[in-house]
Amino acid sequence: MAIAKEAYLNHIARESSDIRRLADFYKQVFGFEEIESPNFGEFKVIWLNLSQAFCLHLIERSPATKLPEGSYSATSPVLDPSHLPRGHHICFSVANFDSLVQTLKDKGIETFQRSVPGRPIRQVFFFDPDGNGLEVASRDE
């Protein structure tokens, strides 16, 4: 039996060396709204809210961190969106799937598309500016 009852997704945190660039990307592509962020003093944060869904917390990466940005994928050390169906990613669902895919193309973002076998759902995989894997799935019409 689960200890936590009625749990829901509150937020996802992403660390970045350029949180402003990352915030602008999520605002432009998914319509996140920037909300008031606490002042932590030693590092900057930007909090974004996706209405009726969850928040995205962007946290300034420590300058001492030697790791590259992003998680890339589970099977590839390079930014290849065709590896994302089995790699680490966040998935969003949208009603305007074709419009979103066109916007990604217009922005020069490399994508990989496929359909869910046996279901009328289309998927597009791509990376945010820091190399974090993203999926967008079409909503059932």
Summary of the structure (lengths in Angstrom):
residues: 141
radius of gyration: 16.1
end to end distance: 35.1
largest distance: 50.7
contacts: 352
relative contact order: 0.19
helix: 20%
strand: 30%
